[in-house]
């Protein structure tokens, strides 16, 4: 078992979302014991040198409900207090995002 054993976790599902200059990756991975967790990665190209910079968070299933509540509350706060203009990207598919709710039921 090396320092990078997390990178060897089995990838179960992956969703790539392009949003302007950023790309988000939502990956479901499996631990050795078979439990699923989510990694959310933001990838953005640095203008000064063209290097892709990535930021990643890990979200474990016992936190899904609290995380989704916090995210939805935060988004609703912004929508209620500031105009939000949704950008239409080239691969936007309204049928794929018919519900604004996030549901992490297991």
N, CA, C and O atoms as CSV, one atom per row, in Angstrom:
chain,resi,resn,atom,element,x,y,z
A,1,UNK,N,N,0.835,-1.181,0.000
A,1,UNK,CA,C,0.000,0.000,0.000
A,1,UNK,C,C,0.877,1.240,0.000
A,1,UNK,O,O,1.630,1.489,0.942
A,2,UNK,N,N,0.768,1.996,-1.048
A,2,UNK,CA,C,1.596,3.176,-1.174
A,2,UNK,C,C,0.865,4.438,-0.780
A,2,UNK,O,O,-0.303,4.429,-0.390
A,3,UNK,N,N,1.595,5.509,-0.899
A,3,UNK,CA,C,1.062,6.827,-0.565
A,3,UNK,C,C,-0.118,7.197,-1.465
A,3,UNK,O,O,-0.967,7.995,-1.068
A,4,UNK,N,N,-0.180,6.627,-2.669
A,4,UNK,CA,C,-1.193,7.009,-3.647
A,4,UNK,C,C,-2.293,5.977,-3.794
A,4,UNK,O,O,-2.909,5.888,-4.857
A,5,UNK,N,N,-2.558,5.191,-2.756
A,5,UNK,CA,C,-3.541,4.126,-2.864
A,5,UNK,C,C,-4.943,4.639,-3.181
A,5,UNK,O,O,-5.728,3.903,-3.777
A,6,UNK,N,N,-5.291,5.880,-2.805
A,6,UNK,CA,C,-6.600,6.444,-3.111
A,6,UNK,C,C,-6.844,6.537,-4.615
A,6,UNK,O,O,-7.980,6.395,-5.065
A,7,UNK,N,N,-5.791,6.772,-5.393
A,7,UNK,CA,C,-5.937,6.899,-6.836
A,7,UNK,C,C,-6.295,5.566,-7.487
A,7,UNK,O,O,-6.757,5.531,-8.627
A,8,UNK,N,N,-6.083,4.476,-6.764
A,8,UNK,CA,C,-6.367,3.162,-7.298
A,8,UNK,C,C,-7.780,2.693,-7.000
A,8,UNK,O,O,-8.145,1.580,-7.377
A,9,UNK,N,N,-8.581,3.506,-6.337
A,9,UNK,CA,C,-9.944,3.119,-6.024
A,9,UNK,C,C,-10.733,2.940,-7.315
A,9,UNK,O,O,-10.522,3.653,-8.296
A,10,UNK,N,N,-11.632,1.985,-7.292
A,10,UNK,CA,C,-12.411,1.672,-8.487
A,10,UNK,C,C,-13.386,2.790,-8.811
A,10,UNK,O,O,-14.149,3.227,-7.949
A,11,UNK,N,N,-13.362,3.256,-10.067
A,11,UNK,CA,C,-14.318,4.256,-10.511
A,11,UNK,C,C,-15.565,3.536,-11.000
A,11,UNK,O,O,-15.488,2.659,-11.860
A,12,UNK,N,N,-16.719,3.912,-10.444
A,12,UNK,CA,C,-17.979,3.244,-10.715
A,12,UNK,C,C,-18.798,4.016,-11.750
A,12,UNK,O,O,-19.447,3.418,-12.608
A,13,UNK,N,N,-18.762,5.349,-11.662
A,13,UNK,CA,C,-19.576,6.209,-12.527
A,13,UNK,C,C,-18.882,7.555,-12.625
A,13,UNK,O,O,-18.237,8.001,-11.676
A,14,UNK,N,N,-19.018,8.202,-13.781
A,14,UNK,CA,C,-18.407,9.510,-13.951
A,14,UNK,C,C,-19.310,10.397,-14.797
A,14,UNK,O,O,-19.879,9.951,-15.794
A,15,UNK,N,N,-19.434,11.651,-14.392
A,15,UNK,CA,C,-20.213,12.651,-15.125
A,15,UNK,C,C,-19.341,13.882,-15.302
A,15,UNK,O,O,-18.844,14.445,-14.327
A,16,UNK,N,N,-19.156,14.301,-16.555
A,16,UNK,CA,C,-18.346,15.475,-16.886
A,16,UNK,C,C,-19.288,16.612,-17.263
A,16,UNK,O,O,-20.192,16.435,-18.080
A,17,UNK,N,N,-19.069,17.790,-16.657
A,17,UNK,CA,C,-19.905,18.949,-16.933
A,17,UNK,C,C,-19.010,20.098,-17.341
A,17,UNK,O,O,-18.211,20.589,-16.543
A,18,UNK,N,N,-19.143,20.527,-18.588
A,18,UNK,CA,C,-18.392,21.691,-19.063
A,18,UNK,C,C,-19.208,22.936,-18.800
A,18,UNK,O,O,-20.387,22.999,-19.150
A,19,UNK,N,N,-18.585,23.927,-18.183
A,19,UNK,CA,C,-19.271,25.163,-17.829
A,19,UNK,C,C,-18.342,26.327,-18.139
A,19,UNK,O,O,-17.624,26.808,-17.262
A,20,UNK,N,N,-18.359,26.774,-19.384
A,20,UNK,CA,C,-17.492,27.881,-19.778
A,20,UNK,C,C,-16.034,27.491,-19.703
A,20,UNK,O,O,-15.604,26.535,-20.348
A,21,UNK,N,N,-15.266,28.236,-18.911
A,21,UNK,CA,C,-13.826,27.986,-18.802
A,21,UNK,C,C,-13.497,26.888,-17.796
A,21,UNK,O,O,-12.333,26.523,-17.632
A,22,UNK,N,N,-14.512,26.365,-17.127
A,22,UNK,CA,C,-14.299,25.320,-16.124
A,22,UNK,C,C,-14.937,24.012,-16.577
A,22,UNK,O,O,-15.893,23.996,-17.352
A,23,UNK,N,N,-14.389,22.938,-16.079
A,23,UNK,CA,C,-14.990,21.624,-16.253
A,23,UNK,C,C,-15.102,21.004,-14.875
A,23,UNK,O,O,-14.162,21.043,-14.081
A,24,UNK,N,N,-16.265,20.432,-14.604
A,24,UNK,CA,C,-16.494,19.747,-13.330
A,24,UNK,C,C,-16.630,18.257,-13.601
A,24,UNK,O,O,-17.284,17.846,-14.559
A,25,UNK,N,N,-16.010,17.455,-12.753
A,25,UNK,CA,C,-16.112,16.013,-12.841
A,25,UNK,C,C,-16.765,15.513,-11.554
A,25,UNK,O,O,-16.292,15.804,-10.455
A,26,UNK,N,N,-17.846,14.765,-11.700
A,26,UNK,CA,C,-18.523,14.135,-10.576
A,26,UNK,C,C,-18.275,12.638,-10.721
A,26,UNK,O,O,-18.826,12.002,-11.620
A,27,UNK,N,N,-17.460,12.077,-9.853
A,27,UNK,CA,C,-17.078,10.671,-9.961
A,27,UNK,C,C,-17.543,9.898,-8.742
A,27,UNK,O,O,-17.374,10.337,-7.605
A,28,UNK,N,N,-18.137,8.727,-9.001
A,28,UNK,CA,C,-18.478,7.801,-7.928
A,28,UNK,C,C,-17.380,6.759,-7.899
A,28,UNK,O,O,-17.076,6.129,-8.912
A,29,UNK,N,N,-16.794,6.585,-6.737
A,29,UNK,CA,C,-15.719,5.607,-6.574
A,29,UNK,C,C,-16.094,4.636,-5.464
A,29,UNK,O,O,-16.996,4.896,-4.666
A,30,UNK,N,N,-15.393,3.525,-5.429
A,30,UNK,CA,C,-15.673,2.492,-4.448
A,30,UNK,C,C,-14.439,2.238,-3.587
A,30,UNK,O,O,-13.321,2.134,-4.092
A,31,UNK,N,N,-14.663,2.142,-2.281
A,31,UNK,CA,C,-13.566,1.797,-1.377
A,31,UNK,C,C,-13.296,0.300,-1.490
A,31,UNK,O,O,-14.040,-0.430,-2.145
A,32,UNK,N,N,-12.232,-0.140,-0.849
A,32,UNK,CA,C,-11.923,-1.576,-0.846
A,32,UNK,C,C,-13.060,-2.395,-0.261
A,32,UNK,O,O,-13.274,-3.540,-0.659
A,33,UNK,N,N,-13.791,-1.809,0.687
A,33,UNK,CA,C,-14.900,-2.542,1.315
A,33,UNK,C,C,-16.206,-2.424,0.533
A,33,UNK,O,O,-17.233,-2.947,0.966
A,34,UNK,N,N,-16.179,-1.736,-0.624
A,34,UNK,CA,C,-17.351,-1.655,-1.487
A,34,UNK,C,C,-18.264,-0.474,-1.229
A,34,UNK,O,O,-19.320,-0.374,-1.855
A,35,UNK,N,N,-17.890,0.433,-0.321
A,35,UNK,CA,C,-18.700,1.629,-0.073
A,35,UNK,C,C,-18.418,2.668,-1.153
A,35,UNK,O,O,-17.272,2.873,-1.553
A,36,UNK,N,N,-19.480,3.316,-1.615
A,36,UNK,CA,C,-19.338,4.363,-2.625
A,36,UNK,C,C,-19.111,5.721,-1.960
A,36,UNK,O,O,-19.589,5.982,-0.856
A,37,UNK,N,N,-18.378,6.567,-2.655
A,37,UNK,CA,C,-18.214,7.965,-2.259
A,37,UNK,C,C,-18.079,8.773,-3.534
A,37,UNK,O,O,-17.857,8.216,-4.609
A,38,UNK,N,N,-18.213,10.092,-3.415
A,38,UNK,CA,C,-18.169,10.988,-4.576
A,38,UNK,C,C,-16.929,11.860,-4.484
A,38,UNK,O,O,-16.576,12.357,-3.415
A,39,UNK,N,N,-16.273,12.038,-5.628
A,39,UNK,CA,C,-15.268,13.089,-5.707
A,39,UNK,C,C,-15.804,14.135,-6.685
A,39,UNK,O,O,-16.318,13.796,-7.752
A,40,UNK,N,N,-15.680,15.395,-6.312
A,40,UNK,CA,C,-16.056,16.509,-7.174
A,40,UNK,C,C,-14.771,17.244,-7.494
A,40,UNK,O,O,-14.082,17.727,-6.595
A,41,UNK,N,N,-14.447,17.331,-8.781
A,41,UNK,CA,C,-13.208,17.970,-9.214
A,41,UNK,C,C,-13.533,19.141,-10.129
A,41,UNK,O,O,-14.299,19.002,-11.083
A,42,UNK,N,N,-12.951,20.285,-9.834
A,42,UNK,CA,C,-13.030,21.442,-10.717
A,42,UNK,C,C,-11.699,21.527,-11.447
A,42,UNK,O,O,-10.641,21.490,-10.819
A,43,UNK,N,N,-11.745,21.640,-12.763
A,43,UNK,CA,C,-10.538,21.780,-13.569
A,43,UNK,C,C,-10.647,23.079,-14.359
A,43,UNK,O,O,-11.639,23.326,-15.044
A,44,UNK,N,N,-9.617,23.899,-14.252
A,44,UNK,CA,C,-9.620,25.197,-14.939
A,44,UNK,C,C,-8.236,25.450,-15.503
A,44,UNK,O,O,-7.228,25.239,-14.828
A,45,UNK,N,N,-8.197,25.901,-16.741
A,45,UNK,CA,C,-6.919,26.194,-17.398
A,45,UNK,C,C,-6.412,27.558,-16.956
A,45,UNK,O,O,-7.110,28.564,-17.085
A,46,UNK,N,N,-5.185,27.583,-16.432
A,46,UNK,CA,C,-4.555,28.843,-16.034
A,46,UNK,C,C,-4.141,29.595,-17.288
A,46,UNK,O,O,-3.454,29.050,-18.152
A,47,UNK,N,N,-4.560,30.839,-17.381
A,47,UNK,CA,C,-4.306,31.623,-18.591
A,47,UNK,C,C,-2.820,31.917,-18.792
A,47,UNK,O,O,-2.348,31.928,-19.929
A,48,UNK,N,N,-2.076,32.156,-17.710
A,48,UNK,CA,C,-0.683,32.572,-17.855
A,48,UNK,C,C,0.238,31.494,-18.400
A,48,UNK,O,O,1.225,31.806,-19.067
A,49,UNK,N,N,-0.071,30.211,-18.123
A,49,UNK,CA,C,0.836,29.167,-18.619
A,49,UNK,C,C,0.124,27.968,-19.254
A,49,UNK,O,O,0.778,27.022,-19.692
A,50,UNK,N,N,-1.208,28.006,-19.306
A,50,UNK,CA,C,-1.940,26.932,-19.964
A,50,UNK,C,C,-2.035,25.641,-19.162
A,50,UNK,O,O,-2.536,24.638,-19.670
A,51,UNK,N,N,-1.568,25.649,-17.931
A,51,UNK,CA,C,-1.611,24.455,-17.080
A,51,UNK,C,C,-3.017,24.313,-16.493
A,51,UNK,O,O,-3.615,25.297,-16.058
A,52,UNK,N,N,-3.543,23.078,-16.482
A,52,UNK,CA,C,-4.837,22.825,-15.868
A,52,UNK,C,C,-4.661,22.664,-14.362
A,52,UNK,O,O,-3.879,21.832,-13.902
A,53,UNK,N,N,-5.391,23.463,-13.609
A,53,UNK,CA,C,-5.352,23.417,-12.151
A,53,UNK,C,C,-6.619,22.707,-11.689
A,53,UNK,O,O,-7.720,23.030,-12.134
A,54,UNK,N,N,-6.455,21.734,-10.790
A,54,UNK,CA,C,-7.601,20.962,-10.316
A,54,UNK,C,C,-7.765,21.112,-8.815
A,54,UNK,O,O,-6.795,21.124,-8.056
A,55,UNK,N,N,-9.020,21.226,-8.411
A,55,UNK,CA,C,-9.377,21.250,-6.996
A,55,UNK,C,C,-10.380,20.132,-6.779
A,55,UNK,O,O,-11.302,19.964,-7.577
A,56,UNK,N,N,-10.211,19.364,-5.707
A,56,UNK,CA,C,-11.043,18.187,-5.493
A,56,UNK,C,C,-11.570,18.152,-4.069
A,56,UNK,O,O,-10.867,18.495,-3.119
A,57,UNK,N,N,-12.838,17.724,-3.938
A,57,UNK,CA,C,-13.390,17.429,-2.625
A,57,UNK,C,C,-13.920,15.997,-2.647
A,57,UNK,O,O,-14.299,15.470,-3.693
A,58,UNK,N,N,-13.934,15.392,-1.479
A,58,UNK,CA,C,-14.451,14.042,-1.307
A,58,UNK,C,C,-15.738,14.149,-0.503
A,58,UNK,O,O,-15.784,14.842,0.514
A,59,UNK,N,N,-16.773,13.473,-0.952
A,59,UNK,CA,C,-18.061,13.509,-0.278
A,59,UNK,C,C,-18.485,12.079,0.026
A,59,UNK,O,O,-18.672,11.263,-0.877
A,60,UNK,N,N,-18.631,11.796,1.308
A,60,UNK,CA,C,-18.956,10.442,1.751
A,60,UNK,C,C,-20.452,10.309,1.996
A,60,UNK,O,O,-21.118,11.274,2.371
A,61,UNK,N,N,-20.977,9.101,1.781
A,61,UNK,CA,C,-22.426,8.894,1.767
A,61,UNK,C,C,-23.121,9.302,3.060
A,61,UNK,O,O,-24.286,9.698,3.027
A,62,UNK,N,N,-22.440,9.216,4.188
A,62,UNK,CA,C,-23.082,9.631,5.436
A,62,UNK,C,C,-23.286,11.147,5.497
A,62,UNK,O,O,-24.008,11.643,6.363
A,63,UNK,N,N,-22.652,11.881,4.579
A,63,UNK,CA,C,-22.780,13.345,4.537
A,63,UNK,C,C,-23.676,13.840,3.404
A,63,UNK,O,O,-23.898,15.046,3.295
A,64,UNK,N,N,-24.196,12.954,2.558
A,64,UNK,CA,C,-24.968,13.367,1.377
A,64,UNK,C,C,-26.126,14.302,1.731
A,64,UNK,O,O,-26.280,15.358,1.116
A,65,UNK,N,N,-26.935,13.923,2.714
A,65,UNK,CA,C,-28.122,14.714,3.041
A,65,UNK,C,C,-27.745,16.108,3.525
A,65,UNK,O,O,-28.302,17.097,3.048
A,66,UNK,N,N,-26.812,16.202,4.460
A,66,UNK,CA,C,-26.406,17.511,4.988
A,66,UNK,C,C,-25.739,18.365,3.902
A,66,UNK,O,O,-25.971,19.572,3.819
A,67,UNK,N,N,-24.910,17.724,3.073
A,67,UNK,CA,C,-24.237,18.450,1.995
A,67,UNK,C,C,-25.265,19.008,1.014
A,67,UNK,O,O,-25.200,20.181,0.648
A,68,UNK,N,N,-26.218,18.167,0.585
A,68,UNK,CA,C,-27.210,18.623,-0.396
A,68,UNK,C,C,-28.091,19.714,0.187
A,68,UNK,O,O,-28.438,20.662,-0.517
A,69,UNK,N,N,-28.466,19.600,1.474
A,69,UNK,CA,C,-29.245,20.659,2.136
A,69,UNK,C,C,-28.465,21.972,2.146
A,69,UNK,O,O,-29.012,23.027,1.826
A,70,UNK,N,N,-27.197,21.903,2.513
A,70,UNK,CA,C,-26.373,23.104,2.561
A,70,UNK,C,C,-26.192,23.737,1.193
A,70,UNK,O,O,-26.264,24.958,1.052
A,71,UNK,N,N,-25.957,22.904,0.185
A,71,UNK,CA,C,-25.789,23.417,-1.183
A,71,UNK,C,C,-27.076,24.072,-1.681
A,71,UNK,O,O,-27.042,25.178,-2.221
A,72,UNK,N,N,-28.209,23.392,-1.501
A,72,UNK,CA,C,-29.482,23.955,-1.959
A,72,UNK,C,C,-29.825,25.247,-1.224
A,72,UNK,O,O,-30.275,26.210,-1.845
A,73,UNK,N,N,-29.617,25.277,0.097
A,73,UNK,CA,C,-29.882,26.499,0.862
A,73,UNK,C,C,-29.022,27.653,0.366
A,73,UNK,O,O,-29.504,28.778,0.238
A,74,UNK,N,N,-27.767,27.382,0.090
A,74,UNK,CA,C,-26.840,28.413,-0.371
A,74,UNK,C,C,-27.227,28.935,-1.751
A,74,UNK,O,O,-27.206,30.143,-1.985
A,75,UNK,N,N,-27.578,28.038,-2.661
A,75,UNK,CA,C,-28.005,28.440,-4.007
A,75,UNK,C,C,-29.286,29.264,-3.916
A,75,UNK,O,O,-29.408,30.292,-4.583
A,76,UNK,N,N,-30.240,28.828,-3.101
A,76,UNK,CA,C,-31.493,29.568,-2.948
A,76,UNK,C,C,-31.255,30.955,-2.350
A,76,UNK,O,O,-31.927,31.913,-2.731
A,77,UNK,N,N,-30.311,31.071,-1.421
A,77,UNK,CA,C,-29.974,32.374,-0.845
A,77,UNK,C,C,-29.486,33.322,-1.945
A,77,UNK,O,O,-29.931,34.466,-2.031
A,78,UNK,N,N,-28.584,32.840,-2.768
A,78,UNK,CA,C,-28.055,33.694,-3.842
A,78,UNK,C,C,-29.155,34.077,-4.813
A,78,UNK,O,O,-29.255,35.241,-5.201
A,79,UNK,N,N,-29.985,33.118,-5.214
A,79,UNK,CA,C,-31.080,33.412,-6.152
A,79,UNK,C,C,-32.059,34.421,-5.567
A,79,UNK,O,O,-32.605,35.245,-6.302
A,80,UNK,N,N,-32.291,34.371,-4.251
A,80,UNK,CA,C,-33.228,35.287,-3.605
A,80,UNK,C,C,-32.648,36.685,-3.420
A,80,UNK,O,O,-33.396,37.657,-3.313
A,81,UNK,N,N,-31.324,36.790,-3.382
A,81,UNK,CA,C,-30.696,38.066,-3.069
A,81,UNK,C,C,-29.931,38.709,-4.212
A,81,UNK,O,O,-29.437,39.829,-4.078
A,82,UNK,N,N,-29.830,38.013,-5.331
A,82,UNK,CA,C,-29.086,38.557,-6.459
A,82,UNK,C,C,-29.583,37.903,-7.737
A,82,UNK,O,O,-29.907,36.715,-7.751
A,83,UNK,N,N,-29.642,38.674,-8.799
A,83,UNK,CA,C,-30.075,38.101,-10.074
A,83,UNK,C,C,-29.056,37.069,-10.546
A,83,UNK,O,O,-27.851,37.323,-10.558
A,84,UNK,N,N,-29.554,35.919,-10.928
A,84,UNK,CA,C,-28.697,34.859,-11.449
A,84,UNK,C,C,-29.064,34.648,-12.906
A,84,UNK,O,O,-30.202,34.310,-13.232
A,85,UNK,N,N,-28.092,34.848,-13.770
A,85,UNK,CA,C,-28.311,34.638,-15.199
A,85,UNK,C,C,-27.660,33.316,-15.576
A,85,UNK,O,O,-26.438,33.168,-15.534
A,86,UNK,N,N,-28.497,32.368,-15.942
A,86,UNK,CA,C,-28.002,31.045,-16.323
A,86,UNK,C,C,-27.357,31.143,-17.709
A,86,UNK,O,O,-27.959,31.659,-18.651
A,87,UNK,N,N,-26.143,30.647,-17.814
A,87,UNK,CA,C,-25.462,30.643,-19.098
A,87,UNK,C,C,-25.854,29.403,-19.879
A,87,UNK,O,O,-26.037,28.330,-19.304
A,88,UNK,N,N,-25.981,29.549,-21.157
A,88,UNK,CA,C,-26.293,28.420,-22.023
A,88,UNK,C,C,-25.007,27.993,-22.720
A,88,UNK,O,O,-24.445,28.733,-23.527
A,89,UNK,N,N,-24.552,26.788,-22.396
A,89,UNK,CA,C,-23.320,26.268,-22.968
A,89,UNK,C,C,-23.643,25.372,-24.141
A,89,UNK,O,O,-24.776,24.915,-24.293
A,90,UNK,N,N,-22.643,25.120,-24.972
A,90,UNK,CA,C,-22.845,24.351,-26.198
A,90,UNK,C,C,-23.408,22.955,-25.976
A,90,UNK,O,O,-24.140,22.449,-26.827
A,91,UNK,N,N,-23.087,22.325,-24.861
A,91,UNK,CA,C,-23.606,20.982,-24.624
A,91,UNK,C,C,-24.740,20.981,-23.593
A,91,UNK,O,O,-24.999,19.959,-22.959
A,92,UNK,N,N,-25.412,22.119,-23.425
A,92,UNK,CA,C,-26.524,22.217,-22.490
A,92,UNK,C,C,-27.678,21.353,-22.976
A,92,UNK,O,O,-28.074,21.429,-24.139
A,93,UNK,N,N,-28.214,20.532,-22.080
A,93,UNK,CA,C,-29.309,19.654,-22.422
A,93,UNK,C,C,-30.389,19.793,-21.352
A,93,UNK,O,O,-30.276,19.196,-20.282
A,94,UNK,N,N,-31.455,20.589,-21.634
A,94,UNK,CA,C,-32.465,20.816,-20.611
A,94,UNK,C,C,-33.174,19.532,-20.173
A,94,UNK,O,O,-33.633,19.446,-19.034
A,95,UNK,N,N,-33.270,18.551,-21.040
A,95,UNK,CA,C,-33.923,17.290,-20.667
A,95,UNK,C,C,-33.125,16.558,-19.601
A,95,UNK,O,O,-33.701,15.858,-18.768
A,96,UNK,N,N,-31.802,16.712,-19.618
A,96,UNK,CA,C,-30.949,16.028,-18.651
A,96,UNK,C,C,-30.980,16.706,-17.290
A,96,UNK,O,O,-30.596,16.098,-16.290
A,97,UNK,N,N,-31.430,17.951,-17.235
A,97,UNK,CA,C,-31.458,18.659,-15.952
A,97,UNK,C,C,-32.855,19.203,-15.685
A,97,UNK,O,O,-33.017,20.382,-15.371
A,98,UNK,N,N,-33.853,18.355,-15.809
A,98,UNK,CA,C,-35.234,18.795,-15.675
A,98,UNK,C,C,-35.600,19.190,-14.254
A,98,UNK,O,O,-36.527,19.976,-14.057
A,99,UNK,N,N,-34.898,18.666,-13.264
A,99,UNK,CA,C,-35.223,18.983,-11.879
A,99,UNK,C,C,-34.088,19.760,-11.233
A,99,UNK,O,O,-32.933,19.338,-11.299
A,100,UNK,N,N,-34.403,20.900,-10.603
A,100,UNK,CA,C,-33.338,21.666,-9.936
A,100,UNK,C,C,-32.927,21.045,-8.608
A,100,UNK,O,O,-31.915,21.444,-8.031
A,101,UNK,N,N,-33.689,20.080,-8.114
A,101,UNK,CA,C,-33.387,19.474,-6.828
A,101,UNK,C,C,-32.251,18.469,-6.932
A,101,UNK,O,O,-32.078,17.793,-7.946
A,102,UNK,N,N,-31.499,18.394,-5.876
A,102,UNK,CA,C,-30.446,17.396,-5.779
A,102,UNK,C,C,-30.929,16.347,-4.806
A,102,UNK,O,O,-31.349,16.678,-3.698
A,103,UNK,N,N,-30.878,15.094,-5.196
A,103,UNK,CA,C,-31.388,14.021,-4.356
A,103,UNK,C,C,-30.310,12.974,-4.191
A,103,UNK,O,O,-29.888,12.351,-5.165
A,104,UNK,N,N,-29.858,12.777,-2.946
A,104,UNK,CA,C,-28.797,11.823,-2.676
A,104,UNK,C,C,-29.310,10.584,-1.946
A,104,UNK,O,O,-28.567,9.952,-1.194
A,105,UNK,N,N,-30.574,10.238,-2.165
A,105,UNK,CA,C,-31.115,9.067,-1.480
A,105,UNK,C,C,-30.330,7.827,-1.860
A,105,UNK,O,O,-29.911,7.664,-3.006
A,106,UNK,N,N,-30.136,6.957,-0.884
A,106,UNK,CA,C,-29.385,5.727,-1.140
A,106,UNK,C,C,-30.347,4.574,-1.236
A,106,UNK,O,O,-29.928,3.436,-1.449
